[in-house]
């Protein structure tokens, strides 16, 4: 018998879909063209973000972090989930009024955000340069190991009966005669039919969409990261520290945007980011971008000048023009569901995305209103 659902993509989003679909009792088959989590899930940071606007991001994050708390107790794999909080550094006094307005908005939506002065920021983290204007502490932010979470979800899905096939590429998609639904996939391991299909291929979702003549407006946005040698785990009180300018780098359209984002992992290593640029599917590490990132880090945390860097890499975020994911049924294709386009929030929003897709496929009312995440929003603009 063919499966109830085929999932295309084995990152955090695809494996979350497989997990919750299998948990709902469906027969699931997942295909990933490379190793599980080998895309953005392996290349990304560990920060779970609770304050990203607009409100739909806040709602997704709140639900997803609650699910991570459950998964930490359910999965056999230690996903290194922990509530850490995060500290945003405001560098310029001129930026403080806008940041204060943002914090007031966040308070209205129930986000735990606390404005702090320069002195209070340094009390939080003595390593921070005193040449800052202040900051914001986000108490509900958390961390997870994205690769461990991806693998843990796939293992649990497999135990519930799902078939997980890494190193299997989708090469063609066949529609039914009326072209209103998908009939089968052709993969590097053969042809497979299913009742429903989920497209969760991250930055490659647009490429897969073209096999269906579906203009899915998702493209890759390159980001660099640096990993240091382990430091004592008590080196930082707050395990995630970033420049408030990070928000502008996310929204920016310039060719290369660089900001400071430091995260200390459970093992003590520091993850240093971040950069954003449009470079197609090129994942080549560019030394001049790494240099700019390190300089930004040292300008705010000068005591790190003697820390050893042991590795750097680049990954691809799935970018949409409005910085919102696409979650829902595809227009014109009644048995295709899309779960992609999360940009830098795929790790944060992976579990809730999988849960929502499971609810849609099984015909249940989604746990939250996601009409604004439909792909049809792009068609309405044309």
C-alpha positions in Angstrom: 0.0 0.0 0.0 1.2 3.5 -0.7 1.7 5.9 2.2 -0.9 8.4 3.4 1.6 11.3 3.2 5.0 11.8 1.5 7.2 14.6 3.0 9.8 16.1 0.8 12.7 17.5 2.9 14.5 16.1 6.0 15.4 19.2 8.0 13.8 20.3 11.2 10.6 21.3 9.5 10.2 18.2 7.4 11.1 15.9 10.3 8.6 17.8 12.6 6.0 17.2 9.9 6.8 13.5 9.8 6.8 13.2 13.6 3.4 14.8 14.1 1.8 13.1 11.1 3.0 9.7 12.3 1.8 10.6 15.8 -1.7 11.3 14.3 -1.7 7.7 13.0 -0.8 8.3 9.3 1.5 6.2 7.3 4.4 8.6 6.4 7.3 8.4 4.0 10.0 11.1 4.1 12.6 11.8 1.4 15.7 13.9 1.9 18.2 14.2 -0.9 21.2 14.4 1.4 21.8 13.5 5.1 19.0 14.4 7.5 19.4 18.0 8.7 22.1 18.7 6.2 20.7 22.1 5.1 19.9 25.0 7.3 19.2 22.7 10.3 22.8 21.7 10.4 24.2 25.1 9.4 22.1 27.3 11.8 22.4 28.5 15.4 20.6 27.2 18.5 18.6 30.3 19.5 14.8 29.9 19.9 13.4 33.4 19.4 10.3 34.6 21.2 10.3 38.3 20.2 10.4 38.4 16.4 7.6 40.5 14.9 4.9 40.5 13.4 2.6 38.9 15.9 2.2 35.7 13.9 5.9 35.0 14.6 5.3 35.6 18.3 2.4 33.1 18.3 4.3 30.5 16.3 7.3 30.8 18.6 5.3 30.6 21.8 3.6 27.4 20.7 6.8 25.9 19.3 8.9 26.4 22.4 6.1 24.8 24.4 6.3 21.8 22.1 10.1 21.7 22.5 9.6 21.4 26.2 7.4 18.4 25.6 9.8 16.9 23.0 12.7 17.2 25.4 10.9 14.7 27.6 9.5 12.5 24.8 12.5 12.0 22.4 15.2 9.5 23.2 17.8 11.9 21.7 19.0 14.7 24.1 18.0 17.8 22.1 19.8 20.1 24.6 16.7 22.2 25.1 17.1 24.8 27.8 15.5 28.1 28.8 18.4 30.6 28.7 17.0 34.0 28.0 18.8 36.3 25.6 20.3 39.8 25.8 20.0 42.3 23.0 22.6 45.1 23.0 21.6 48.5 21.8 24.7 50.3 20.6 23.4 53.8 19.8 21.5 56.2 22.1 19.6 57.3 19.1 18.2 53.8 18.7 16.8 53.6 22.2 13.4 55.3 21.6 12.6 52.9 18.7 13.6 49.9 20.8 11.5 51.1 23.7 8.5 51.4 21.4 9.1 47.9 20.2 9.3 46.6 23.8 6.0 48.3 24.6 4.4 46.5 21.6 5.8 43.2 22.7 4.5 43.7 26.3 1.1 44.1 24.8 1.4 40.7 23.2 2.6 39.1 26.4 6.4 38.9 25.6 8.8 39.0 28.5 11.0 41.8 27.4 12.9 44.0 29.9 14.6 47.3 29.0 18.0 47.6 30.8 20.5 50.4 31.1 24.2 50.3 30.2 25.1 49.6 33.8 22.5 46.8 34.1 23.7 45.2 30.8 27.2 45.1 32.1 25.9 43.6 35.4 24.2 40.9 33.2 27.5 40.4 31.3 30.7 42.0 32.5 32.4 41.1 29.2 30.2 43.6 27.3 31.9 46.8 26.2 30.8 49.8 28.3 30.4 51.8 25.0 26.8 50.8 24.5 23.5 52.6 25.1 21.6 49.8 26.9 19.8 46.6 26.0 16.8 44.3 26.2 16.6 41.1 28.2 14.2 38.5 26.7 13.5 36.1 29.6 11.6 33.4 27.6 14.2 32.8 24.8 15.7 29.4 24.8 18.2 27.1 23.0 18.1 23.7 21.3 20.6 21.7 19.3 18.9 21.9 15.9 20.7 18.8 14.4 20.0 16.7 17.5 16.3 17.8 17.4 16.1 16.9 13.7 17.6 13.5 14.2 15.5 12.9 17.4 12.3 13.7 15.6 13.1 11.5 12.6 14.0 8.6 15.0 10.8 8.9 16.9 8.8 9.2 13.6 10.4 6.0 12.4 9.5 4.2 15.7 5.9 5.2 15.0 6.0 3.5 11.6 7.3 6.3 9.3 9.8 5.5 6.5 12.7 7.9 6.5 14.8 7.8 3.4 17.9 10.1 3.3 20.1 10.4 0.2 17.0 10.1 -2.0 16.3 12.9 -4.4 13.0 13.8 -5.9 13.6 14.1 -9.6 10.1 14.5 -11.1 6.5 14.9 -10.0 3.5 13.5 -11.9 0.1 15.1 -11.7 -3.2 13.4 -12.0 -5.1 13.8 -15.4 -7.0 16.8 -14.2 -3.8 18.4 -13.0 -5.6 19.4 -9.7 -3.6 17.0 -7.6 -0.3 15.1 -7.4 -0.3 11.5 -8.4 3.3 10.4 -7.7 6.9 11.3 -7.2 9.8 9.9 -9.2 12.8 9.6 -6.9 16.4 8.3 -7.2 15.0 5.1 -5.6 12.0 4.8 -7.8 8.4 6.0 -8.1 6.0 6.4 -5.2 2.3 7.3 -4.9 0.6 8.9 -1.9 -2.7 10.5 -0.9 -1.0 13.7 0.3 2.3 15.4 -0.1 4.2 18.0 2.1 6.8 20.2 0.6 9.3 21.1 3.3 12.6 21.4 1.3 13.8 24.6 2.9 15.8 26.9 0.5 15.2 24.3 -2.3 11.4 24.4 -2.0 11.2 26.8 -4.9 13.2 24.4 -7.1 10.9 21.5 -6.2 7.9 23.8 -6.8 9.0 24.4 -10.4 8.6 20.7 -11.1 4.9 21.5 -10.6 4.9 24.8 -12.4 4.3 26.3 -9.0 5.8 29.7 -8.5 6.8 29.4 -4.8 8.6 32.6 -3.9 11.3 31.1 -1.7 15.0 31.7 -2.5 18.2 30.9 -0.7 19.7 33.6 1.6 23.3 32.7 2.6 24.6 33.0 6.1 28.0 32.4 7.6 28.8 31.1 11.1 32.0 30.7 13.2 32.6 28.1 15.9 35.2 28.6 18.6 37.0 26.2 20.9 35.1 25.4 24.1 35.1 27.9 26.9 34.1 27.4 30.5 30.3 27.1 30.6 30.1 29.8 33.3 31.9 32.3 31.0 28.6 33.9 30.1 25.6 34.3 32.4 23.3 34.8 29.4 23.9 32.2 26.7 22.7 34.2 23.8 23.9 37.8 23.2 23.2 39.8 20.0 23.2 43.3 18.7 19.8 45.0 18.2 21.1 45.8 14.8 20.5 42.1 14.0 16.9 43.0 13.5 17.8 45.4 10.7 20.1 42.8 9.1 17.2 40.4 8.9 15.0 43.0 7.2 17.7 44.5 5.1 18.1 44.0 1.3 21.7 45.0 0.9 24.0 42.5 -0.7 25.9 41.6 2.5 24.5 42.5 5.9 26.5 41.6 9.0 25.6 41.7 12.7 26.8 40.3 16.0 25.1 37.2 17.5 26.9 35.0 20.1 25.5 31.8 21.5 27.3 29.5 23.9 26.3 25.9 23.4 25.9 23.2 26.1 29.4 22.0 25.3 30.9 25.5 25.9 31.7 26.3 22.2 30.7 29.7 21.0 28.6 30.1 17.8 29.3 33.5 16.3 27.2 35.1 13.6 25.7 36.3 11.6 25.6 37.4 8.0 23.0 37.6 5.3 23.4 37.8 1.5 21.8 36.7 -1.7 24.3 34.4 -3.5 22.1 31.8 -5.1 22.9 28.3 -3.8 26.6 29.1 -3.3 27.7 27.9 0.2 31.4 28.9 -0.2 32.9 30.5 2.9 34.0 34.0 2.2 36.9 35.1 4.5 36.1 38.8 4.2 32.5 38.1 5.6 34.0 36.0 8.4 36.4 38.9 9.2 33.6 41.4 9.4 31.6 39.2 11.7 34.5 38.7 14.0 35.2 42.4 14.1 31.6 43.1 15.0 31.8 40.6 17.8 35.0 42.0 19.2 33.7 45.6 19.1 31.0 44.5 21.7 32.8 41.7 23.5 36.5 42.7 23.3 37.6 40.1 25.9 37.1 37.3 23.3 40.2 38.5 21.3 42.2 35.5 22.5 39.6 32.8 21.8 40.5 30.3 19.1 38.3 29.8 16.1 38.1 26.1 15.0 35.7 26.1 12.1 33.5 28.3 9.9 30.8 27.4 7.3 27.9 28.9 5.4 24.3 27.7 5.0 21.2 28.8 3.2 18.1 30.2 4.8 14.8 29.8 2.9 13.8 33.5 2.3 10.5 35.0 1.4 10.0 38.7 0.6 7.7 39.4 3.6 9.9 37.2 6.0 7.0 35.0 6.8 6.9 31.2 6.2 4.4 29.5 3.8 2.3 27.1 5.9 -0.8 25.6 4.4 -2.4 23.9 1.4 -1.1 24.9 -2.0 -3.4 26.7 -4.4 -4.5 24.6 -7.4 -3.2 21.4 -6.0 -5.6 19.8 -3.5 -3.3 17.3 -2.0 -0.1 19.4 -1.6 0.8 21.2 1.6 3.7 23.6 1.9 5.8 24.1 5.0 8.8 26.3 4.0 10.2 29.8 3.9 11.0 30.3 7.6 14.2 32.3 6.8 16.2 32.3 10.1 13.3 31.0 12.3 13.0 27.4 11.0 14.6 26.1 14.2 12.3 28.2 16.4 9.1 27.4 14.4 9.8 23.8 13.2 7.7 21.9 15.8 4.6 24.0 15.5 4.9 24.0 11.7 4.8 20.2 11.8 1.9 20.2 14.2 -0.1 22.6 12.0 0.6 20.5 8.9 -0.6 17.4 10.7 -3.8 19.1 11.7 -4.5 20.3 8.2 -3.8 17.0 6.6 -6.0 15.1 9.0 -8.8 17.6 8.5 -8.7 19.2 11.9 -9.0 22.9 12.7 -5.4 24.3 13.1 -4.4 25.2 16.6 -4.0 28.9 15.5 -5.1 31.1 12.6 -2.6 30.8 9.8 -4.5 32.4 7.0 -1.8 35.1 6.7 0.8 32.3 5.9 -1.0 31.0 2.9 0.9 31.1 -0.4 -2.1 32.9 -1.9 -0.9 36.1 -0.2 1.8 36.4 -2.9 -0.7 35.9 -5.7 -3.0 38.6 -4.3 0.0 41.1 -4.7 0.4 40.3 -8.4 
